[in-house]
Amino acid sequence: MTVELGLGTFGDVTRESDGSLRDQRLVLRDVVEEAVLADSVGVDFIGLGEHHRDDFAITAPEILLAAIAARTSRIRLGTAVTVLSSDDPVRLFQRFSTLNAISGDRGEVILGRGSFTESFPLFGHKLNDYELLFNDKLDLFSTLIREEEVTWQGRTRPALKDQRIYPPLGPDGLVTWIGVGGSPESVVRAVRYAMPMMLAIIGGEPRRFLPFVDLYKRAWKQAGGDPLPLGVHSPGHVADSDAQARDEAFAGYRVLHDRIGRERGWPPTTRANFDAEADGGSMYVGSPETVARKIAATVKTLGLARFDMKYSQGTMRPEQLLRSIELYGTKVKPMVQELLAK
């Protein structure tokens, strides 16, 4: 049993050595360097998440991915996720077909609705149209990646008739995942559009997602095909020891969690909550050995083809992220493969 190991980031705004928040422009440059390091240590995939807030720097993932493509040779380049509901499917297709052209077909896109809503008013969309926008645009994007000459009609944008979109994709097309946060409807939707599924598991035991994995397999069986790859995206941090990893990650995680919690009505987190997630939940934090064992267990439990770890946990220090990436590629990845081989 083998698995691809990837990394993901939202460009979380980090801290300087004096405790001040790092300039977003510098954070974006840091993300490029982090991806270059990930490529050099053998990580399979780097995913950049789109947000439109002051605590995450990445708003235009494809521009960063193009910069990364110019300085790397093998790592696959994608999003985690693209907020399709507030984007234009045709322009999104063109951005990724361009990325594929300059990177040697290393582009991937993970489509999702996102867990934040800032992009809706920013780009002139109504939250009341949340479901309609995603379903309509997913239908168009699915058509774009499969047909050279597109005829399509929906409810959220003008129709297309016998339209060619440039630049075209290569013969291998564009790897397109659907990001799923835990609703049965999203699982069935991935099968309906014949796209692999990426589960975002940010809390609780990974085993609790087994019903969604079973539904995915049953839906594929009913559709008359074999299941496409299944992936998981979860937060984590790797350091030289368990204690160091937990101390470093919790400091930034607490700031981010409590900031979002104030917006959504969550209670403040505690170190005990964090440690419980690291012990038995979906926080992959610790030494290379600890993280590798936990990833391997999740891969075997859910039958994964890829595991992506979000390595940026709020207001951490840039050097901590670089060390985590280095250990993930040089230590964690080979340990996971060895554990799975056994």
C-alpha positions in Angstrom: 0.0 0.0 0.0 1.4 3.4 -1.0 0.2 6.9 -0.5 1.2 10.3 -1.8 2.1 12.8 0.9 1.4 16.5 0.3 1.4 19.7 2.2 -1.0 22.7 2.3 -1.1 26.2 3.6 -3.4 29.2 3.6 -0.5 31.6 3.9 -1.2 32.0 7.6 0.3 35.4 8.7 3.3 34.5 10.8 5.2 36.4 13.5 8.5 38.2 13.5 11.2 37.5 16.2 9.9 40.5 18.1 6.3 39.1 18.2 4.9 41.5 15.6 2.8 40.2 12.7 4.8 39.6 9.5 3.8 41.7 6.4 1.5 39.8 4.1 3.8 40.5 1.1 6.7 38.8 2.9 4.4 35.9 3.9 3.7 35.3 0.2 7.4 35.2 -0.6 7.8 32.8 2.3 5.2 30.5 0.8 7.2 30.3 -2.4 10.4 29.4 -0.5 8.5 26.8 1.6 7.2 25.2 -1.6 10.7 25.1 -3.1 11.9 23.4 0.0 9.0 20.9 -0.1 10.0 20.0 -3.7 13.6 19.5 -2.8 12.8 17.1 0.1 10.5 14.9 -1.9 7.0 16.1 -0.9 4.5 15.0 -3.6 2.0 18.0 -3.6 1.7 21.6 -2.4 -1.8 23.0 -2.0 -2.5 26.7 -1.5 -5.9 27.7 0.1 -7.8 30.8 -1.1 -9.0 33.2 1.5 -9.8 36.9 1.6 -9.0 37.9 5.2 -6.2 39.6 7.1 -5.0 36.5 8.9 -4.4 34.5 5.6 -2.2 36.0 2.9 -3.2 33.9 -0.1 -6.0 35.3 -2.3 -4.7 34.3 -5.7 -3.2 30.8 -5.4 -2.5 30.4 -9.1 -0.1 33.3 -9.3 1.9 31.8 -6.4 1.7 28.4 -8.0 3.2 29.8 -11.2 6.1 31.4 -9.3 6.6 28.0 -7.6 6.4 26.2 -10.9 9.3 28.3 -12.2 11.6 27.1 -9.4 10.6 23.5 -9.0 10.7 20.4 -11.1 8.6 17.6 -9.7 6.1 18.7 -7.0 2.5 18.8 -8.0 0.9 22.3 -7.7 -2.7 22.8 -6.6 -5.2 24.6 -4.4 -6.6 23.7 -1.0 -9.3 24.9 -1.9 -10.5 27.1 -4.7 -13.7 28.7 -3.7 -15.6 27.9 -6.9 -18.9 29.5 -5.8 -17.4 33.0 -6.1 -15.1 32.4 -9.0 -15.7 32.3 -12.7 -15.3 28.7 -14.0 -14.0 29.8 -17.4 -11.3 32.1 -16.0 -10.4 29.4 -13.4 -10.0 26.9 -16.3 -7.8 29.3 -18.2 -5.6 30.0 -15.1 -5.0 26.3 -14.6 -4.6 25.4 -18.2 -1.9 28.1 -18.3 -0.3 26.7 -15.1 -0.3 23.2 -16.6 1.3 24.5 -19.7 4.2 26.2 -17.9 4.7 23.5 -15.3 4.7 20.4 -17.4 1.1 19.4 -16.4 1.7 19.5 -12.7 -1.4 21.5 -11.9 -4.3 20.2 -9.8 -7.3 22.0 -8.5 -9.4 21.1 -5.4 -12.9 22.7 -5.7 -14.8 23.6 -2.6 -17.3 26.0 -1.1 -14.9 27.1 1.5 -15.5 27.6 5.2 -15.4 31.4 5.1 -17.8 33.7 3.3 -15.8 36.9 2.7 -15.5 36.2 -1.0 -19.3 36.3 -1.6 -19.9 40.1 -1.0 -16.4 40.8 -2.3 -17.2 39.5 -5.7 -20.9 40.5 -5.7 -22.6 37.3 -4.8 -25.5 36.6 -2.4 -25.1 34.1 0.4 -28.7 33.1 -0.3 -27.4 31.6 -3.6 -24.7 29.5 -1.8 -25.9 26.1 -3.1 -27.0 27.3 -6.5 -23.7 29.0 -7.2 -21.6 26.0 -6.4 -23.7 23.4 -8.2 -24.1 25.6 -11.3 -20.4 26.4 -11.5 -19.2 22.9 -10.8 -21.4 21.7 -13.7 -19.8 24.2 -16.0 -16.2 23.5 -14.8 -16.8 19.7 -15.2 -17.8 20.4 -18.8 -14.8 22.6 -19.5 -12.2 20.0 -18.4 -13.8 17.3 -20.4 -14.8 18.9 -23.7 -12.7 20.8 -26.2 -15.8 22.6 -27.6 -18.2 23.6 -24.9 -22.0 24.0 -25.1 -23.5 24.7 -21.7 -26.4 26.5 -20.1 -27.0 27.3 -16.5 -28.6 29.8 -14.2 -25.7 31.9 -12.8 -23.9 33.1 -16.0 -24.5 33.4 -19.7 -24.7 30.2 -21.8 -21.9 29.0 -24.0 -22.4 27.5 -27.4 -19.7 25.7 -29.4 -17.1 27.6 -27.5 -13.4 26.7 -27.4 -11.5 27.9 -24.4 -7.8 28.8 -24.6 -5.2 27.6 -23.8 -6.4 24.1 -24.1 -5.4 21.3 -21.7 -2.9 18.7 -22.7 -3.7 15.1 -23.3 -3.6 14.3 -19.6 -6.3 16.9 -18.8 -6.5 18.5 -15.4 -6.6 16.6 -12.1 -9.7 18.0 -10.3 -10.8 17.0 -6.8 -13.9 17.9 -4.9 -13.2 19.1 -1.3 -15.7 17.6 1.1 -16.2 18.8 4.6 -18.5 16.1 5.8 -21.9 16.1 4.1 -23.4 13.1 2.3 -24.6 15.3 -0.5 -21.0 16.4 -1.2 -19.8 12.8 -1.3 -22.5 11.8 -3.9 -21.7 15.0 -5.9 -18.1 13.9 -6.2 -19.2 10.6 -7.7 -21.8 12.2 -10.0 -19.1 14.4 -11.6 -16.5 11.5 -11.5 -14.0 13.4 -9.5 -11.7 12.2 -6.7 -12.7 13.3 -3.2 -10.6 15.2 -0.7 -11.9 15.0 2.9 -11.2 18.0 5.1 -10.8 16.5 8.6 -9.9 19.2 11.1 -11.2 17.7 14.3 -12.2 14.4 16.0 -11.1 10.9 15.2 -10.5 10.2 11.5 -12.4 6.9 12.0 -15.7 8.9 12.3 -15.4 9.7 8.6 -15.7 6.0 7.6 -19.4 6.3 6.8 -18.5 8.9 4.2 -15.8 6.6 2.7 -18.3 3.8 2.6 -20.9 6.0 0.9 -18.3 7.1 -1.6 -17.6 3.4 -2.5 -21.3 2.5 -2.6 -22.1 5.4 -4.9 -19.3 4.4 -7.2 -20.5 0.8 -7.3 -24.0 2.0 -8.1 -22.5 4.2 -10.9 -20.9 1.1 -12.3 -17.3 2.1 -11.8 -14.3 1.8 -9.5 -13.8 4.5 -6.9 -11.4 7.3 -7.8 -8.6 8.3 -5.4 -9.5 9.4 -1.9 -7.5 12.0 0.1 -7.5 13.7 3.5 -6.4 17.2 4.4 -5.7 17.8 8.1 -3.6 20.2 10.2 -0.3 19.3 11.7 3.3 20.3 12.6 6.5 18.4 12.8 9.5 19.2 15.1 12.4 17.4 16.6 10.4 16.2 19.6 6.8 15.8 20.5 7.0 18.4 23.2 8.6 21.0 20.9 6.1 20.4 18.2 3.1 20.8 20.5 4.5 24.0 22.1 5.3 25.6 18.8 2.0 24.6 17.1 -0.3 25.5 20.1 1.0 29.0 20.3 -0.1 29.9 16.8 -3.1 27.6 16.7 -4.7 29.1 19.8 -4.5 32.6 18.3 -6.1 31.5 15.1 -8.7 29.3 16.7 -9.8 32.0 19.2 -10.0 34.6 16.5 -12.3 32.5 14.3 -14.1 31.4 17.5 -15.1 35.0 18.4 -16.6 35.3 14.9 -18.5 32.0 15.1 -19.4 31.8 18.8 -16.9 29.1 19.8 -15.5 29.0 23.3 -11.7 29.7 23.6 -9.6 26.6 23.1 -7.3 25.2 25.8 -4.0 23.3 25.8 -6.0 20.3 27.1 -8.3 20.5 24.0 -5.3 20.8 21.7 -3.4 17.9 23.3 -6.5 15.7 23.1 -6.6 16.4 19.3 -2.9 15.6 19.0 -3.4 12.4 21.0 -6.5 10.9 19.4 -8.0 13.5 17.0 -7.0 15.0 13.6 -4.1 17.1 14.7 -0.9 15.5 13.3 1.6 17.2 15.7 4.8 15.7 17.1 8.2 14.2 16.2 8.6 12.6 12.8 8.0 9.2 14.3 4.8 10.2 16.0 3.4 12.0 13.0 4.4 9.1 10.6 2.6 6.5 12.8 -0.5 8.7 13.0 -0.6 9.3 9.2 -0.1 5.7 8.4 -2.9 4.7 10.7 -5.3 7.2 9.1 -4.2 6.0 5.6 -5.0 2.4 6.5 -8.2 3.1 8.3 -9.7 5.2 5.5 -8.0 3.6 2.5 -6.3 6.8 1.3 -4.4 7.5 -1.9 -3.1 10.9 -0.6 -2.6 12.6 2.7 -2.1 16.4 2.8 -1.0 18.1 6.0 -1.7 21.8 6.5 1.6 22.8 8.0 0.8 26.4 8.8 -0.9 26.8 12.2 -1.8 30.5 12.7 0.9 32.9 13.9 3.9 30.6 14.1 7.4 31.6 13.2 8.7 31.2 9.6 11.7 29.1 10.6 9.4 26.7 12.4 7.4 26.1 9.2 10.6 25.4 7.2 11.8 22.9 9.8 8.4 21.2 9.7 8.5 20.9 5.9 12.1 19.5 6.0 11.2 16.8 8.6 8.0 16.0 6.8 9.8 15.2 3.5 13.0 13.7 4.8 11.7 11.7 7.8 7.9 11.4 7.9 7.4 10.4 4.3 9.8 7.5 4.2 8.6 6.3 7.6 5.0 6.3 6.4 5.9 4.3 3.3 7.8 1.8 5.5 4.9 1.4 7.9 2.5 0.8 5.1 4.8 -1.6 3.4 4.7 -3.7 6.6 
